[in-house]
Amino acid sequence: MPSPSNCLCGSDEFTRVTVRQKSGELYTTEFVSCRACGVMYHRPDLAKPIEAMTPSAATTCAGSAG
């Protein structure tokens, strides 16, 4: 597995995600999960921090009455 960058929580430990199919067999996905917080990534090397939303940054629907 390629070396991912740090998770948004700061951890750098990831586990490959596997799921059990209906047949009972395990399928290894392309996703990884942060071992510290559980967030899943498809490409953790591209993860970017999410900007905090403030009331001034909120937008309204153009068609709303008000």
A tleap script that builds the chain and sets N, CA, C and O, in Angstrom:
source leaprc.protein.ff14SB
mol = sequence {
  NMET PRO SER PRO SER ASN CYS LEU CYS GLY
  SER ASP GLU PHE THR ARG VAL THR VAL ARG
  GLN LYS SER GLY GLU LEU TYR THR THR GLU
  PHE VAL SER CYS ARG ALA CYS GLY VAL MET
  TYR HIE ARG PRO ASP LEU ALA LYS PRO ILE
  GLU ALA MET THR PRO SER ALA ALA THR THR
  CYS ALA GLY SER ALA CGLY
}
set mol.1.N position { 0.851 -1.176 0.000 }
set mol.1.CA position { 0.000 0.000 0.000 }
set mol.1.C position { 0.891 1.232 0.000 }
set mol.1.O position { 1.874 1.276 0.740 }
set mol.2.N position { 0.571 2.234 -0.812 }
set mol.2.CA position { 1.378 3.452 -0.810 }
set mol.2.C position { 1.299 4.149 0.541 }
set mol.2.O position { 0.305 4.025 1.256 }
set mol.3.N position { 2.322 4.860 0.876 }
set mol.3.CA position { 2.366 5.549 2.160 }
set mol.3.C position { 1.459 6.776 2.134 }
set mol.3.O position { 1.764 7.752 1.449 }
set mol.4.N position { 0.328 6.739 2.883 }
set mol.4.CA position { -0.567 7.892 2.890 }
set mol.4.C position { -0.027 9.008 3.762 }
set mol.4.O position { 0.840 8.790 4.608 }
set mol.5.N position { -0.541 10.187 3.549 }
set mol.5.CA position { -0.168 11.303 4.401 }
set mol.5.C position { -0.945 11.189 5.701 }
set mol.5.O position { -1.677 10.221 5.904 }
set mol.6.N position { -0.793 12.153 6.566 }
set mol.6.CA position { -1.519 12.130 7.827 }
set mol.6.C position { -3.012 12.306 7.610 }
set mol.6.O position { -3.445 12.977 6.673 }
set mol.7.N position { -3.791 11.693 8.490 }
set mol.7.CA position { -5.231 11.879 8.512 }
set mol.7.C position { -5.505 13.294 9.017 }
set mol.7.O position { -4.628 13.941 9.590 }
set mol.8.N position { -6.716 13.756 8.801 }
set mol.8.CA position { -7.086 15.077 9.302 }
set mol.8.C position { -6.995 15.150 10.824 }
set mol.8.O position { -6.857 16.239 11.381 }
set mol.9.N position { -7.072 13.989 11.512 }
set mol.9.CA position { -6.958 13.979 12.972 }
set mol.9.C position { -5.496 14.017 13.411 }
set mol.9.O position { -5.211 14.178 14.598 }
set mol.10.N position { -4.559 13.868 12.456 }
set mol.10.CA position { -3.134 13.922 12.780 }
set mol.10.C position { -2.443 12.570 12.773 }
set mol.10.O position { -1.214 12.506 12.754 }
set mol.11.N position { -3.208 11.492 12.789 }
set mol.11.CA position { -2.622 10.156 12.801 }
set mol.11.C position { -2.010 9.831 11.439 }
set mol.11.O position { -2.431 10.357 10.408 }
set mol.12.N position { -1.006 8.952 11.461 }
set mol.12.CA position { -0.425 8.500 10.197 }
set mol.12.C position { -0.515 6.978 10.072 }
set mol.12.O position { 0.226 6.371 9.299 }
set mol.13.N position { -1.435 6.359 10.842 }
set mol.13.CA position { -1.615 4.911 10.804 }
set mol.13.C position { -2.944 4.572 10.148 }
set mol.13.O position { -4.001 5.011 10.601 }
set mol.14.N position { -2.883 3.783 9.070 }
set mol.14.CA position { -4.058 3.418 8.294 }
set mol.14.C position { -4.138 1.913 8.142 }
set mol.14.O position { -3.122 1.220 8.193 }
set mol.15.N position { -5.357 1.406 7.954 }
set mol.15.CA position { -5.611 -0.006 7.726 }
set mol.15.C position { -6.413 -0.143 6.442 }
set mol.15.O position { -7.344 0.626 6.208 }
set mol.16.N position { -6.061 -1.112 5.613 }
set mol.16.CA position { -6.825 -1.378 4.393 }
set mol.16.C position { -8.212 -1.885 4.794 }
set mol.16.O position { -8.327 -2.722 5.690 }
set mol.17.N position { -9.267 -1.386 4.137 }
set mol.17.CA position { -10.641 -1.760 4.462 }
set mol.17.C position { -11.027 -3.035 3.708 }
set mol.17.O position { -10.853 -3.129 2.493 }
set mol.18.N position { -11.553 -4.014 4.451 }
set mol.18.CA position { -12.068 -5.233 3.838 }
set mol.18.C position { -13.540 -5.369 4.201 }
set mol.18.O position { -13.964 -4.946 5.276 }
set mol.19.N position { -14.308 -5.955 3.308 }
set mol.19.CA position { -15.728 -6.194 3.553 }
set mol.19.C position { -16.041 -7.658 3.255 }
set mol.19.O position { -15.395 -8.294 2.422 }
set mol.20.N position { -17.044 -8.172 3.956 }
set mol.20.CA position { -17.461 -9.548 3.724 }
set mol.20.C position { -18.578 -9.553 2.690 }
set mol.20.O position { -19.589 -8.870 2.852 }
set mol.21.N position { -18.386 -10.325 1.628 }
set mol.21.CA position { -19.392 -10.438 0.584 }
set mol.21.C position { -20.477 -11.414 1.011 }
set mol.21.O position { -20.306 -12.148 1.985 }
set mol.22.N position { -21.610 -11.428 0.277 }
set mol.22.CA position { -22.709 -12.336 0.605 }
set mol.22.C position { -22.254 -13.790 0.632 }
set mol.22.O position { -22.783 -14.605 1.388 }
set mol.23.N position { -21.271 -14.103 -0.197 }
set mol.23.CA position { -20.756 -15.482 -0.260 }
set mol.23.C position { -19.938 -15.840 0.980 }
set mol.23.O position { -19.607 -17.005 1.199 }
set mol.24.N position { -19.614 -14.822 1.793 }
set mol.24.CA position { -18.810 -15.064 2.991 }
set mol.24.C position { -17.335 -14.751 2.787 }
set mol.24.O position { -16.572 -14.677 3.750 }
set mol.25.N position { -16.931 -14.568 1.528 }
set mol.25.CA position { -15.536 -14.252 1.243 }
set mol.25.C position { -15.222 -12.801 1.581 }
set mol.25.O position { -16.081 -11.927 1.463 }
set mol.26.N position { -13.981 -12.550 2.004 }
set mol.26.CA position { -13.539 -11.187 2.276 }
set mol.26.C position { -13.042 -10.545 0.998 }
set mol.26.O position { -12.331 -11.170 0.211 }
set mol.27.N position { -13.421 -9.291 0.798 }
set mol.27.CA position { -12.998 -8.513 -0.369 }
set mol.27.C position { -12.189 -7.325 0.139 }
set mol.27.O position { -12.677 -6.555 0.967 }
set mol.28.N position { -10.982 -7.169 -0.337 }
set mol.28.CA position { -10.135 -6.045 0.043 }
set mol.28.C position { -10.409 -4.884 -0.903 }
set mol.28.O position { -10.233 -5.004 -2.115 }
set mol.29.N position { -10.844 -3.756 -0.338 }
set mol.29.CA position { -11.204 -2.586 -1.139 }
set mol.29.C position { -9.993 -1.702 -1.393 }
set mol.29.O position { -8.896 -1.978 -0.906 }
set mol.30.N position { -10.199 -0.644 -2.153 }
set mol.30.CA position { -9.150 0.345 -2.393 }
set mol.30.C position { -9.098 1.384 -1.275 }
set mol.30.O position { -8.219 2.246 -1.275 }
set mol.31.N position { -10.027 1.313 -0.326 }
set mol.31.CA position { -10.109 2.298 0.741 }
set mol.31.C position { -9.192 1.948 1.906 }
set mol.31.O position { -8.859 0.784 2.129 }
set mol.32.N position { -8.792 2.983 2.643 }
set mol.32.CA position { -8.063 2.808 3.890 }
set mol.32.C position { -8.813 3.547 4.982 }
set mol.32.O position { -9.525 4.515 4.718 }
set mol.33.N position { -8.645 3.080 6.212 }
set mol.33.CA position { -9.312 3.675 7.357 }
set mol.33.C position { -8.257 4.105 8.376 }
set mol.33.O position { -7.312 3.368 8.659 }
set mol.34.N position { -8.433 5.305 8.920 }
set mol.34.CA position { -7.519 5.798 9.953 }
set mol.34.C position { -7.703 4.947 11.201 }
set mol.34.O position { -8.830 4.727 11.642 }
set mol.35.N position { -6.609 4.471 11.767 }
set mol.35.CA position { -6.680 3.628 12.967 }
set mol.35.C position { -7.073 4.424 14.201 }
set mol.35.O position { -7.585 3.849 15.162 }
set mol.36.N position { -6.846 5.734 14.200 }
set mol.36.CA position { -7.150 6.543 15.377 }
set mol.36.C position { -8.609 6.981 15.432 }
set mol.36.O position { -9.242 6.891 16.484 }
set mol.37.N position { -9.152 7.458 14.303 }
set mol.37.CA position { -10.510 8.021 14.336 }
set mol.37.C position { -11.504 7.279 13.455 }
set mol.37.O position { -12.708 7.500 13.581 }
set mol.38.N position { -11.038 6.404 12.566 }
set mol.38.CA position { -11.934 5.608 11.742 }
set mol.38.C position { -12.366 6.238 10.431 }
set mol.38.O position { -13.087 5.603 9.661 }
set mol.39.N position { -11.950 7.464 10.151 }
set mol.39.CA position { -12.318 8.109 8.891 }
set mol.39.C position { -11.763 7.283 7.736 }
set mol.39.O position { -10.626 6.812 7.780 }
set mol.40.N position { -12.591 7.114 6.698 }
set mol.40.CA position { -12.166 6.330 5.538 }
set mol.40.C position { -11.760 7.246 4.398 }
set mol.40.O position { -12.369 8.291 4.171 }
set mol.41.N position { -10.726 6.839 3.690 }
set mol.41.CA position { -10.212 7.600 2.553 }
set mol.41.C position { -10.047 6.690 1.357 }
set mol.41.O position { -9.712 5.514 1.496 }
set mol.42.N position { -10.285 7.244 0.176 }
set mol.42.CA position { -9.932 6.540 -1.050 }
set mol.42.C position { -8.510 6.915 -1.423 }
set mol.42.O position { -7.720 6.067 -1.837 }
set mol.43.N position { -8.192 8.191 -1.274 }
set mol.43.CA position { -6.843 8.695 -1.550 }
set mol.43.C position { -6.415 9.594 -0.390 }
set mol.43.O position { -6.526 10.815 -0.500 }
set mol.44.N position { -5.933 9.031 0.713 }
set mol.44.CA position { -5.553 9.865 1.856 }
set mol.44.C position { -4.435 10.840 1.545 }
set mol.44.O position { -4.267 11.836 2.250 }
set mol.45.N position { -3.665 10.567 0.493 }
set mol.45.CA position { -2.587 11.484 0.125 }
set mol.45.C position { -3.147 12.793 -0.430 }
set mol.45.O position { -2.418 13.778 -0.545 }
set mol.46.N position { -4.446 12.809 -0.779 }
set mol.46.CA position { -5.066 14.028 -1.302 }
set mol.46.C position { -5.968 14.707 -0.277 }
set mol.46.O position { -6.615 15.703 -0.601 }
set mol.47.N position { -6.028 14.195 0.945 }
set mol.47.CA position { -6.912 14.766 1.972 }
set mol.47.C position { -6.505 16.193 2.299 }
set mol.47.O position { -5.324 16.504 2.451 }
set mol.48.N position { -7.503 17.047 2.404 }
set mol.48.CA position { -7.272 18.443 2.752 }
set mol.48.C position { -8.165 18.796 3.922 }
set mol.48.O position { -9.288 18.297 4.005 }
set mol.49.N position { -7.701 19.639 4.825 }
set mol.49.CA position { -8.548 20.041 5.952 }
set mol.49.C position { -9.824 20.719 5.458 }
set mol.49.O position { -9.824 21.445 4.463 }
set mol.50.N position { -10.898 20.462 6.176 }
set mol.50.CA position { -12.175 21.085 5.858 }
set mol.50.C position { -12.248 22.418 6.580 }
set mol.50.O position { -11.984 22.499 7.780 }
set mol.51.N position { -12.610 23.467 5.841 }
set mol.51.CA position { -12.717 24.782 6.457 }
set mol.51.C position { -13.943 24.825 7.360 }
set mol.51.O position { -15.000 24.294 7.020 }
set mol.52.N position { -13.787 25.459 8.501 }
set mol.52.CA position { -14.909 25.609 9.420 }
set mol.52.C position { -15.946 26.531 8.803 }
set mol.52.O position { -15.609 27.554 8.206 }
set mol.53.N position { -17.209 26.158 8.954 }
set mol.53.CA position { -18.271 26.995 8.406 }
set mol.53.C position { -18.701 28.005 9.463 }
set mol.53.O position { -18.972 27.642 10.608 }
set mol.54.N position { -18.758 29.235 9.081 }
set mol.54.CA position { -19.207 30.293 9.985 }
set mol.54.C position { -20.525 30.834 9.455 }
set mol.54.O position { -20.813 30.686 8.267 }
set mol.55.N position { -21.339 31.463 10.311 }
set mol.55.CA position { -22.610 32.015 9.822 }
set mol.55.C position { -22.430 32.968 8.659 }
set mol.55.O position { -23.293 33.031 7.783 }
set mol.56.N position { -21.342 33.708 8.623 }
set mol.56.CA position { -21.120 34.657 7.522 }
set mol.56.C position { -20.788 33.923 6.223 }
set mol.56.O position { -20.924 34.492 5.140 }
set mol.57.N position { -20.354 32.667 6.321 }
set mol.57.CA position { -19.994 31.920 5.127 }
set mol.57.C position { -21.174 31.137 4.559 }
set mol.57.O position { -21.083 30.581 3.465 }
set mol.58.N position { -22.281 31.094 5.298 }
set mol.58.CA position { -23.452 30.358 4.840 }
set mol.58.C position { -24.099 31.059 3.653 }
set mol.58.O position { -24.108 32.286 3.562 }
set mol.59.N position { -24.632 30.258 2.758 }
set mol.59.CA position { -25.320 30.825 1.590 }
set mol.59.C position { -26.791 30.483 1.670 }
set mol.59.O position { -27.179 29.552 2.375 }
set mol.60.N position { -27.611 31.229 0.950 }
set mol.60.CA position { -29.038 30.966 0.932 }
set mol.60.C position { -29.446 30.570 -0.470 }
set mol.60.O position { -28.776 30.912 -1.445 }
set mol.61.N position { -30.521 29.865 -0.564 }
set mol.61.CA position { -31.049 29.444 -1.857 }
set mol.61.C position { -31.634 30.664 -2.550 }
set mol.61.O position { -32.368 31.431 -1.927 }
set mol.62.N position { -31.327 30.855 -3.812 }
set mol.62.CA position { -31.785 32.040 -4.551 }
set mol.62.C position { -33.301 32.076 -4.674 }
set mol.62.O position { -33.881 33.154 -4.809 }
set mol.63.N position { -33.952 30.922 -4.630 }
set mol.63.CA position { -35.394 30.887 -4.804 }
set mol.63.C position { -36.172 30.921 -3.503 }
set mol.63.O position { -37.398 30.814 -3.520 }
set mol.64.N position { -35.486 31.069 -2.369 }
set mol.64.CA position { -36.194 31.028 -1.094 }
set mol.64.C position { -36.889 32.348 -0.801 }
set mol.64.O position { -36.414 33.421 -1.173 }
set mol.65.N position { -38.008 32.240 -0.136 }
set mol.65.CA position { -38.756 33.461 0.254 }
set mol.65.C position { -38.166 33.985 1.544 }
set mol.65.O position { -37.700 33.211 2.380 }
set mol.66.N position { -38.182 35.239 1.702 }
set mol.66.CA position { -37.654 35.672 2.981 }
set mol.66.C position { -37.430 37.078 3.024 }
set mol.66.O position { -36.982 37.601 4.045 }
savepdb mol mol.pdb
quit
